[in-house]
Amino acid sequence: MKKETKKSRLAGIPAWALSLMVFFASIGLFALPLPGSNDGNIFGLIIYMILLPAACLIICKTHPKSIWYTPVISNAFIIYSLISISFSKHPNLTFVILLSGCIVLSVIGAIVGTSIGKHSNNQVKSQ
């Protein structure tokens, strides 16, 4: 008897579409201003630093071949921000380090998600 596996809802959505959803969500997180906050949207940045690596992990776990473009599409807003910061006269070094760390975390999440996805796909195929 074959064991029937149930596919997740994410398996039906292409990885590029999921990555674009994460991209637009990231723009939304940075666009929401906090009332009475003088030091920027640090709350949105913290949520974003948790959301982006988790999203890359889940997308690459579901679609392991998408490791090559998921971190790039998901981090497009950060890449744009880093490029625009580099042209300013006095870049905020702390902000640059935070954004660069978010890129590194999302790439690590994508690598881990791909390895988990390949491992689980191999188990399903062998049964």
C-alpha positions in Angstrom: 0.0 0.0 0.0 1.2 3.5 -0.8 1.0 6.0 1.8 -0.9 9.1 0.6 0.7 12.4 1.3 -1.3 15.6 1.4 0.3 18.6 -0.4 0.3 21.9 1.4 -1.5 24.9 0.0 1.8 26.6 -0.6 2.8 23.8 -3.1 0.2 25.1 -5.5 1.5 28.7 -5.5 4.8 29.2 -7.5 7.8 30.3 -5.5 8.2 33.5 -7.4 4.7 34.6 -6.5 5.4 33.8 -2.8 8.6 35.8 -3.0 6.7 38.7 -4.4 4.2 38.5 -1.6 7.0 38.7 0.9 8.5 41.7 -1.0 5.3 43.6 -0.9 4.7 42.7 2.8 8.2 44.1 3.5 7.3 47.4 1.8 4.2 47.5 4.0 6.1 46.9 7.2 8.5 49.8 6.5 5.7 52.1 5.3 3.7 51.8 8.6 4.8 54.7 10.8 4.6 54.3 14.6 2.8 57.1 16.3 5.0 59.1 18.7 8.2 57.3 17.6 11.3 59.5 17.0 13.8 56.8 16.2 12.1 55.4 13.1 10.2 52.2 12.7 12.3 49.9 14.8 9.3 47.7 15.6 8.7 47.1 11.8 12.4 46.3 11.4 12.4 43.7 14.2 9.3 42.0 12.7 10.9 42.2 9.3 14.1 40.5 10.5 12.0 37.6 11.8 9.5 37.5 8.9 12.0 37.5 6.0 14.2 34.5 7.0 11.2 32.5 8.1 9.5 33.2 4.8 12.6 32.2 2.8 12.9 29.0 4.8 9.2 28.1 4.2 9.3 29.0 0.5 12.6 27.1 -0.1 11.3 24.1 1.9 8.2 23.9 -0.3 10.1 24.7 -3.6 13.7 23.6 -3.1 14.8 24.7 -6.6 13.8 28.3 -5.8 16.9 28.9 -3.7 18.5 30.8 -6.5 15.9 33.6 -6.7 13.8 33.6 -3.5 16.3 35.5 -1.4 16.9 38.0 -4.2 13.3 38.8 -4.8 12.4 38.8 -1.1 15.3 41.1 -0.3 14.8 43.5 -3.3 13.6 46.3 -0.9 16.7 45.9 1.3 19.0 45.8 -1.7 17.4 49.0 -2.9 17.7 50.6 0.5 21.4 49.6 0.8 22.2 51.1 -2.6 20.4 54.3 -1.8 22.1 54.6 1.6 25.5 54.1 -0.1 25.0 57.3 -2.2 24.3 59.4 0.9 27.0 61.5 2.4 26.6 60.2 6.0 25.2 56.6 6.0 23.9 55.3 9.3 26.3 52.4 9.9 24.0 50.6 12.4 21.1 50.6 9.9 23.5 49.2 7.2 24.6 46.4 9.4 21.0 45.5 10.4 20.0 45.4 6.7 23.0 43.4 5.7 22.4 41.0 8.6 18.8 40.5 7.4 20.1 39.5 3.9 22.5 37.0 5.5 19.8 35.5 7.7 17.4 35.1 4.8 20.1 33.4 2.7 20.8 31.0 5.6 17.1 30.4 6.0 16.8 29.6 2.2 19.7 27.2 2.4 18.2 25.4 5.5 14.8 25.3 3.9 16.2 23.8 0.7 18.1 21.1 2.6 14.9 20.3 4.6 12.8 20.3 1.4 15.1 18.0 -0.5 15.3 15.6 2.5 11.5 15.5 2.8 11.0 15.1 -0.9 13.5 12.2 -1.0 11.6 10.4 1.8 8.3 10.8 0.0 9.7 9.5 -3.3 11.4 6.4 -1.6 8.2 5.2 0.1 
